[in-house]
Amino acid sequence: MTKDRKQKILLVDDDKDMCESLADVLSLEPGYEISYTTNPLEALNIVGSTRFSLIIIDYKMPEMNGLELLKRIKKQSRDNRVFILTAFISNELIEEAKKEGAEKVMSKFIWPDEILKCIKDTIG
């Protein structure tokens, strides 16, 4: 990928404020183009038509949980890189998410610079 092309990141969280806050933080980093949706079903449509460098999914959402969305995204393309953010982190969730192909499972309560470091380590 050339330096002048932006890395596309999709945020999926039913909490619009969370999406906007994380998008604001990530937008400060040059080289990232941030999109978000509050609807997991819409996320599937978006992922079906646009290639993303990274998809960051909330675990607990009303329409479907993050693991189900992860499975469906990976069914569309195993190449999709996915992080799960959750307020409800557990060893069981981490194991299941990794088994389904998540790159990382992180607490929503980590510092923005830690999220940025994980993103840079994963996609540059």
C-alpha positions as CSV (number, residue, x, y, z in Angstrom):
1,M,0.0,0.0,0.0
2,T,1.3,3.4,-0.9
3,K,1.9,6.0,1.8
4,D,-0.7,8.4,0.4
5,R,-3.6,5.9,0.7
6,K,-5.5,5.9,3.9
7,Q,-6.1,2.8,5.9
8,K,-9.9,2.3,6.2
9,I,-11.3,1.4,9.6
10,L,-14.9,0.6,10.3
11,L,-16.4,1.0,13.8
12,V,-19.5,-1.0,14.8
13,D,-21.2,-0.1,18.1
14,D,-24.8,0.4,19.0
15,D,-23.8,3.4,21.1
16,K,-23.4,6.3,18.7
17,D,-21.5,8.4,21.2
18,M,-18.9,5.6,21.6
19,C,-18.6,5.5,17.8
20,E,-18.2,9.2,17.5
21,S,-15.7,9.4,20.4
22,L,-13.5,6.6,19.0
23,A,-13.8,8.0,15.5
24,D,-12.6,11.4,16.8
25,V,-9.6,9.9,18.4
26,L,-8.6,7.8,15.5
27,S,-9.2,10.6,13.0
28,L,-6.4,12.6,14.7
29,E,-4.0,9.9,13.4
30,P,-2.9,10.7,9.9
31,G,-3.5,7.9,7.4
32,Y,-6.7,6.6,8.9
33,E,-10.1,7.0,7.3
34,I,-12.8,6.2,9.8
35,S,-16.4,5.1,9.1
36,Y,-19.0,3.8,11.6
37,T,-22.4,2.3,12.0
38,T,-24.6,1.6,15.0
39,N,-26.3,-1.3,13.2
40,P,-24.5,-4.7,12.8
41,L,-26.7,-5.7,9.9
42,E,-25.7,-2.5,8.1
43,A,-22.1,-3.3,8.9
44,L,-22.4,-6.6,7.0
45,N,-23.6,-4.7,4.0
46,I,-20.8,-2.1,4.3
47,V,-18.2,-4.8,4.7
48,G,-19.6,-6.6,1.6
49,S,-19.1,-3.6,-0.6
50,T,-16.0,-1.9,0.9
51,R,-12.6,-3.2,1.8
52,F,-11.4,-2.2,5.3
53,S,-8.0,-2.5,6.8
54,L,-9.6,-3.1,10.2
55,I,-13.1,-3.6,11.6
56,I,-13.6,-2.8,15.3
57,I,-16.8,-4.3,16.8
58,D,-18.6,-3.9,20.1
59,Y,-19.4,-7.2,21.8
60,K,-22.8,-6.4,23.3
61,M,-25.3,-5.1,20.8
62,P,-29.1,-5.7,20.6
63,E,-29.4,-6.9,17.0
64,M,-26.5,-9.5,17.3
65,N,-23.5,-9.8,19.5
66,G,-20.0,-9.1,18.4
67,L,-19.1,-12.8,18.1
68,E,-22.0,-13.5,15.7
69,L,-21.0,-10.4,13.7
70,L,-17.4,-11.5,13.7
71,K,-18.4,-15.0,12.4
72,R,-20.6,-13.5,9.6
73,I,-17.8,-11.0,8.6
74,K,-15.3,-13.8,8.4
75,K,-17.7,-15.9,6.4
76,Q,-17.7,-13.0,3.8
77,S,-13.9,-12.9,3.8
78,R,-11.4,-14.6,6.1
79,D,-9.0,-11.7,5.3
80,N,-10.9,-9.2,7.3
81,R,-9.0,-8.1,10.4
82,V,-11.3,-7.6,13.4
83,F,-10.9,-6.3,16.9
84,I,-13.7,-6.7,19.5
85,L,-14.1,-4.0,22.1
86,T,-16.1,-4.9,25.2
87,A,-17.0,-3.7,28.6
88,F,-17.6,-7.4,29.5
89,I,-14.2,-8.9,28.9
90,S,-13.6,-12.5,30.0
91,N,-11.1,-15.3,29.3
92,E,-14.0,-17.3,27.6
93,L,-14.8,-14.4,25.3
94,I,-11.2,-13.9,24.4
95,E,-10.7,-17.6,23.6
96,E,-13.9,-17.8,21.5
97,A,-13.2,-14.6,19.6
98,K,-9.6,-15.7,18.8
99,K,-11.0,-19.1,17.7
100,E,-13.4,-17.2,15.3
101,G,-10.5,-15.1,13.9
102,A,-10.4,-11.9,16.0
103,E,-7.0,-10.2,16.0
104,K,-7.6,-8.7,19.5
105,V,-10.2,-8.5,22.2
106,M,-9.9,-5.3,24.3
107,S,-11.7,-3.6,27.1
108,K,-13.6,-0.5,26.2
109,F,-12.0,1.1,29.2
110,I,-8.4,1.2,27.9
111,W,-6.7,4.5,27.1
112,P,-7.0,5.8,23.5
113,D,-3.2,5.6,23.0
114,E,-3.4,1.9,23.8
115,I,-6.0,1.3,21.1
116,L,-3.9,3.3,18.7
117,K,-0.9,1.2,19.5
118,C,-2.8,-2.0,18.9
119,I,-4.1,-0.6,15.6
120,K,-0.6,0.5,14.4
121,D,0.8,-2.9,15.4
122,T,-1.9,-4.6,13.3
123,I,-2.3,-2.4,10.2
124,G,0.4,0.2,10.4
